[in-house]
Amino acid sequence: SETDFKIITALTHLEMKTLLEKEDIQKDLFDEKNITEVVDSESGSRYALCKNAQELQKERKTRKSMIEKVKSLLKKKASVTKKRDPKKVAASVGRIFEKYKIEKFFNWDVDETGSFSWSLKQDKIDTEKELDGCYVIKTTASSDVISKDEFVLGYRNLQKVGQGFKNMKTVLLELRPVYHKNDDRIEAHIFIV
């Protein structure tokens, strides 16, 4: 017989943005203590809008350092005054953005002489900052099975379990990543840990 599983998971950043647009959710509803719940009328999925101050600081610091690193690389590219092949310049700039994955924060152009110019999209950076520290927890369980506070706590406890496994595998047991092909191997791996 088929089992009706219920899940508790966090949305990816892209899924979170899609949900905010679809449900027209205001960003100021994200809070550390007063968690807002949103129910999708189509699927019945429930979403808890959460915020974490430490993650907010960490995300801002990471973004700032990556932007600064890319800015310094782009300044070097833009400072070259000799004539260059525009395709090669564009390819080298593309490699920078491929490595750092933050092209969305920059406007850039290479003209026919190979001259390169760029600028920051400050409005895009400011928009992105609004969601720093925000996350959405989703469950498919109804409210008579589990309350909003219980599924939020359940997800946070799952994070602790994940950290415990990571610590055991990397620090204590020094295991490499292991990819399993069947359920018996997964169970054996969990047993070893």
Short mmCIF file of the C-alpha atoms (twelve columns), coordinates in Angstrom:
data_MODEL
# 
_entry.id   MODEL 
# 
loop_
_atom_site.group_PDB 
_atom_site.id 
_atom_site.type_symbol 
_atom_site.label_atom_id 
_atom_site.label_alt_id 
_atom_site.label_comp_id 
_atom_site.label_asym_id 
_atom_site.label_seq_id 
_atom_site.Cartn_x 
_atom_site.Cartn_y 
_atom_site.Cartn_z 
_atom_site.pdbx_PDB_model_num 
ATOM 1   C CA . SER A 1   0.000  0.000  0.000   1 
ATOM 2   C CA . GLU A 2   1.116  3.551  -0.709  1 
ATOM 3   C CA . THR A 3   2.160  5.618  2.319   1 
ATOM 4   C CA . ASP A 4   1.084  9.244  2.529   1 
ATOM 5   C CA . PHE A 5   4.322  10.959 3.581   1 
ATOM 6   C CA . LYS A 6   4.341  14.530 4.864   1 
ATOM 7   C CA . ILE A 7   7.435  16.667 4.473   1 
ATOM 8   C CA . ILE A 8   9.173  19.503 6.261   1 
ATOM 9   C CA . THR A 9   11.761 21.295 4.149   1 
ATOM 10  C CA . ALA A 10  13.166 24.732 3.406   1 
ATOM 11  C CA . LEU A 11  12.656 26.483 0.094   1 
ATOM 12  C CA . THR A 12  15.604 27.410 -2.077  1 
ATOM 13  C CA . HIS A 13  16.235 31.114 -2.595  1 
ATOM 14  C CA . LEU A 14  14.610 30.965 -6.037  1 
ATOM 15  C CA . GLU A 15  11.578 29.034 -4.731  1 
ATOM 16  C CA . MET A 16  11.223 31.608 -1.949  1 
ATOM 17  C CA . LYS A 17  11.223 34.508 -4.437  1 
ATOM 18  C CA . THR A 18  8.654  32.708 -6.590  1 
ATOM 19  C CA . LEU A 19  6.400  32.152 -3.561  1 
ATOM 20  C CA . LEU A 20  6.681  35.806 -2.517  1 
ATOM 21  C CA . GLU A 21  5.616  36.935 -5.988  1 
ATOM 22  C CA . LYS A 22  2.863  34.323 -6.387  1 
ATOM 23  C CA . GLU A 23  1.250  34.984 -3.001  1 
ATOM 24  C CA . ASP A 24  2.109  38.725 -2.989  1 
ATOM 25  C CA . ILE A 25  3.854  38.399 0.378   1 
ATOM 26  C CA . GLN A 26  5.376  41.513 1.929   1 
ATOM 27  C CA . LYS A 27  9.030  41.134 2.969   1 
ATOM 28  C CA . ASP A 28  8.383  42.760 6.350   1 
ATOM 29  C CA . LEU A 29  6.347  39.669 7.374   1 
ATOM 30  C CA . PHE A 30  9.623  37.780 7.950   1 
ATOM 31  C CA . ASP A 31  10.408 37.857 11.664  1 
ATOM 32  C CA . GLU A 32  12.583 35.930 14.123  1 
ATOM 33  C CA . LYS A 33  9.977  35.571 16.849  1 
ATOM 34  C CA . ASN A 34  6.535  36.233 15.311  1 
ATOM 35  C CA . ILE A 35  6.552  33.705 12.497  1 
ATOM 36  C CA . THR A 36  3.892  34.274 9.851   1 
ATOM 37  C CA . GLU A 37  2.226  31.274 8.232   1 
ATOM 38  C CA . VAL A 38  0.980  31.299 4.632   1 
ATOM 39  C CA . VAL A 39  -1.203 28.509 3.202   1 
ATOM 40  C CA . ASP A 40  -1.242 27.765 -0.523  1 
ATOM 41  C CA . SER A 41  -4.924 27.316 -1.391  1 
ATOM 42  C CA . GLU A 42  -4.118 25.160 -4.452  1 
ATOM 43  C CA . SER A 43  -1.721 22.611 -2.942  1 
ATOM 44  C CA . GLY A 44  -2.556 22.946 0.751   1 
ATOM 45  C CA . SER A 45  1.146  23.391 1.530   1 
ATOM 46  C CA . ARG A 46  1.913  25.565 4.534   1 
ATOM 47  C CA . TYR A 47  4.814  28.006 4.644   1 
ATOM 48  C CA . ALA A 48  6.446  29.613 7.682   1 
ATOM 49  C CA . LEU A 49  8.229  32.918 7.029   1 
ATOM 50  C CA . CYS A 50  11.330 32.993 9.245   1 
ATOM 51  C CA . LYS A 51  14.331 35.241 9.786   1 
ATOM 52  C CA . ASN A 52  17.756 34.680 11.345  1 
ATOM 53  C CA . ALA A 53  19.934 37.638 12.408  1 
ATOM 54  C CA . GLN A 54  23.201 35.667 12.246  1 
ATOM 55  C CA . GLU A 55  22.442 34.496 8.700   1 
ATOM 56  C CA . LEU A 56  21.549 38.067 7.732   1 
ATOM 57  C CA . GLN A 57  25.005 39.263 8.804   1 
ATOM 58  C CA . LYS A 58  26.728 36.286 7.175   1 
ATOM 59  C CA . GLU A 59  24.923 36.747 3.831   1 
ATOM 60  C CA . ARG A 60  25.700 40.466 3.728   1 
ATOM 61  C CA . LYS A 61  29.354 39.910 4.570   1 
ATOM 62  C CA . THR A 62  29.684 37.196 1.911   1 
ATOM 63  C CA . ARG A 63  27.980 39.305 -0.788  1 
ATOM 64  C CA . LYS A 64  30.089 42.343 0.057   1 
ATOM 65  C CA . SER A 65  33.371 40.422 -0.070  1 
ATOM 66  C CA . MET A 66  32.461 38.735 -3.362  1 
ATOM 67  C CA . ILE A 67  31.448 42.047 -4.939  1 
ATOM 68  C CA . GLU A 68  34.701 43.647 -3.755  1 
ATOM 69  C CA . LYS A 69  36.746 40.767 -5.179  1 
ATOM 70  C CA . VAL A 70  34.973 40.952 -8.557  1 
ATOM 71  C CA . LYS A 71  35.249 44.762 -8.600  1 
ATOM 72  C CA . SER A 72  39.026 44.508 -8.181  1 
ATOM 73  C CA . LEU A 73  39.257 41.976 -11.045 1 
ATOM 74  C CA . LEU A 74  37.047 44.097 -13.293 1 
ATOM 75  C CA . LYS A 75  39.086 47.230 -12.513 1 
ATOM 76  C CA . LYS A 76  42.199 45.415 -13.747 1 
ATOM 77  C CA . LYS A 77  40.431 44.411 -16.971 1 
ATOM 78  C CA . ALA A 78  39.090 47.938 -17.525 1 
ATOM 79  C CA . SER A 79  42.472 49.599 -16.889 1 
ATOM 80  C CA . VAL A 80  44.090 48.016 -19.979 1 
ATOM 81  C CA . THR A 81  44.363 50.700 -22.667 1 
ATOM 82  C CA . LYS A 82  45.810 48.757 -25.605 1 
ATOM 83  C CA . LYS A 83  43.557 47.428 -28.346 1 
ATOM 84  C CA . ARG A 84  42.291 43.896 -27.639 1 
ATOM 85  C CA . ASP A 85  40.096 41.271 -29.269 1 
ATOM 86  C CA . PRO A 86  36.561 42.027 -27.948 1 
ATOM 87  C CA . LYS A 87  35.616 38.328 -27.934 1 
ATOM 88  C CA . LYS A 88  38.615 37.417 -25.781 1 
ATOM 89  C CA . VAL A 89  37.893 40.270 -23.362 1 
ATOM 90  C CA . ALA A 90  34.226 39.247 -23.106 1 
ATOM 91  C CA . ALA A 91  35.256 35.608 -22.564 1 
ATOM 92  C CA . SER A 92  37.680 36.540 -19.772 1 
ATOM 93  C CA . VAL A 93  35.009 38.672 -18.067 1 
ATOM 94  C CA . GLY A 94  32.574 35.796 -18.491 1 
ATOM 95  C CA . ARG A 95  35.017 33.487 -16.688 1 
ATOM 96  C CA . ILE A 96  35.142 35.896 -13.736 1 
ATOM 97  C CA . PHE A 97  31.358 35.894 -13.443 1 
ATOM 98  C CA . GLU A 98  31.204 32.131 -13.952 1 
ATOM 99  C CA . LYS A 99  33.545 31.657 -11.004 1 
ATOM 100 C CA . TYR A 100 31.858 34.104 -8.601  1 
ATOM 101 C CA . LYS A 101 28.196 33.749 -9.741  1 
ATOM 102 C CA . ILE A 102 27.290 37.393 -9.102  1 
ATOM 103 C CA . GLU A 103 26.894 38.847 -12.597 1 
ATOM 104 C CA . LYS A 104 23.365 39.963 -11.678 1 
ATOM 105 C CA . PHE A 105 24.925 42.798 -9.642  1 
ATOM 106 C CA . PHE A 106 26.900 44.240 -12.583 1 
ATOM 107 C CA . ASN A 107 26.331 45.976 -15.917 1 
ATOM 108 C CA . TRP A 108 29.211 45.511 -18.318 1 
ATOM 109 C CA . ASP A 109 30.118 46.069 -21.945 1 
ATOM 110 C CA . VAL A 110 32.982 45.420 -24.350 1 
ATOM 111 C CA . ASP A 111 33.174 47.690 -27.405 1 
ATOM 112 C CA . GLU A 112 34.611 46.878 -30.862 1 
ATOM 113 C CA . THR A 113 38.150 47.926 -29.797 1 
ATOM 114 C CA . GLY A 114 38.129 45.564 -26.829 1 
ATOM 115 C CA . SER A 115 37.673 48.388 -24.350 1 
ATOM 116 C CA . PHE A 116 35.830 47.172 -21.281 1 
ATOM 117 C CA . SER A 117 33.524 49.146 -18.979 1 
ATOM 118 C CA . TRP A 118 31.336 48.131 -16.049 1 
ATOM 119 C CA . SER A 119 29.150 49.487 -13.257 1 
ATOM 120 C CA . LEU A 120 27.360 48.173 -10.186 1 
ATOM 121 C CA . LYS A 121 23.585 47.626 -10.135 1 
ATOM 122 C CA . GLN A 122 23.090 49.141 -6.684  1 
ATOM 123 C CA . ASP A 123 19.296 48.795 -6.918  1 
ATOM 124 C CA . LYS A 124 19.686 45.034 -7.483  1 
ATOM 125 C CA . ILE A 125 22.044 44.774 -4.485  1 
ATOM 126 C CA . ASP A 126 19.575 46.700 -2.305  1 
ATOM 127 C CA . THR A 127 16.677 44.475 -3.424  1 
ATOM 128 C CA . GLU A 128 18.712 41.362 -2.628  1 
ATOM 129 C CA . LYS A 129 19.584 42.725 0.829   1 
ATOM 130 C CA . GLU A 130 15.887 42.828 1.729   1 
ATOM 131 C CA . LEU A 131 15.811 39.008 1.826   1 
ATOM 132 C CA . ASP A 132 19.056 38.530 3.748   1 
ATOM 133 C CA . GLY A 133 18.516 36.239 6.710   1 
ATOM 134 C CA . CYS A 134 15.044 35.277 5.480   1 
ATOM 135 C CA . TYR A 135 14.027 31.687 4.859   1 
ATOM 136 C CA . VAL A 136 10.800 29.801 4.289   1 
ATOM 137 C CA . ILE A 137 9.969  26.423 5.791   1 
ATOM 138 C CA . LYS A 138 7.386  24.339 3.973   1 
ATOM 139 C CA . THR A 139 5.270  21.437 5.168   1 
ATOM 140 C CA . THR A 140 2.590  19.379 3.478   1 
ATOM 141 C CA . ALA A 141 1.098  18.362 6.848   1 
ATOM 142 C CA . SER A 142 -2.188 19.988 7.837   1 
ATOM 143 C CA . SER A 143 -2.521 22.199 10.906  1 
ATOM 144 C CA . ASP A 144 -4.492 19.534 12.798  1 
ATOM 145 C CA . VAL A 145 -1.463 17.189 12.443  1 
ATOM 146 C CA . ILE A 146 1.278  19.689 13.334  1 
ATOM 147 C CA . SER A 147 1.170  23.338 14.402  1 
ATOM 148 C CA . LYS A 148 3.202  26.131 12.823  1 
ATOM 149 C CA . ASP A 149 5.555  26.294 15.803  1 
ATOM 150 C CA . GLU A 150 6.027  22.507 15.804  1 
ATOM 151 C CA . PHE A 151 6.997  22.274 12.147  1 
ATOM 152 C CA . VAL A 152 9.369  25.240 12.453  1 
ATOM 153 C CA . LEU A 153 10.984 23.599 15.490  1 
ATOM 154 C CA . GLY A 154 11.047 20.279 13.621  1 
ATOM 155 C CA . TYR A 155 12.972 21.863 10.745  1 
ATOM 156 C CA . ARG A 156 15.410 23.578 13.088  1 
ATOM 157 C CA . ASN A 157 16.012 20.242 14.821  1 
ATOM 158 C CA . LEU A 158 16.650 18.632 11.407  1 
ATOM 159 C CA . GLN A 159 19.382 21.223 10.895  1 
ATOM 160 C CA . LYS A 160 20.990 20.107 14.160  1 
ATOM 161 C CA . VAL A 161 20.869 16.481 13.003  1 
ATOM 162 C CA . GLY A 162 22.460 17.496 9.694   1 
ATOM 163 C CA . GLN A 163 25.230 19.375 11.508  1 
ATOM 164 C CA . GLY A 164 25.772 16.347 13.763  1 
ATOM 165 C CA . PHE A 165 26.144 14.031 10.758  1 
ATOM 166 C CA . LYS A 166 28.509 16.478 9.071   1 
ATOM 167 C CA . ASN A 167 30.639 16.750 12.209  1 
ATOM 168 C CA . MET A 168 30.747 12.972 12.699  1 
ATOM 169 C CA . LYS A 169 31.654 12.283 9.083   1 
ATOM 170 C CA . THR A 170 34.207 15.023 8.497   1 
ATOM 171 C CA . VAL A 171 35.833 15.655 11.868  1 
ATOM 172 C CA . LEU A 172 35.533 12.437 13.848  1 
ATOM 173 C CA . LEU A 173 35.439 9.708  11.194  1 
ATOM 174 C CA . GLU A 174 37.096 11.656 8.350   1 
ATOM 175 C CA . LEU A 175 34.851 9.979  5.749   1 
ATOM 176 C CA . ARG A 176 34.882 11.080 2.148   1 
ATOM 177 C CA . PRO A 177 31.554 11.739 0.457   1 
ATOM 178 C CA . VAL A 178 29.807 8.403  -0.077  1 
ATOM 179 C CA . TYR A 179 27.189 7.972  -2.808  1 
ATOM 180 C CA . HIS A 180 24.754 5.113  -2.301  1 
ATOM 181 C CA . LYS A 181 22.892 3.094  -4.890  1 
ATOM 182 C CA . ASN A 182 20.429 1.208  -2.717  1 
ATOM 183 C CA . ASP A 183 18.562 1.401  0.606   1 
ATOM 184 C CA . ASP A 184 20.694 -1.256 2.364   1 
ATOM 185 C CA . ARG A 185 23.835 0.799  1.797   1 
ATOM 186 C CA . ILE A 186 22.143 3.974  3.029   1 
ATOM 187 C CA . GLU A 187 21.046 2.183  6.216   1 
ATOM 188 C CA . ALA A 188 24.546 0.745  6.717   1 
ATOM 189 C CA . HIS A 189 26.094 4.200  6.294   1 
ATOM 190 C CA . ILE A 190 23.715 5.702  8.861   1 
ATOM 191 C CA . PHE A 191 24.471 2.794  11.226  1 
ATOM 192 C CA . ILE A 192 28.231 3.406  10.939  1 
ATOM 193 C CA . VAL A 193 27.816 7.105  11.643  1 
# 
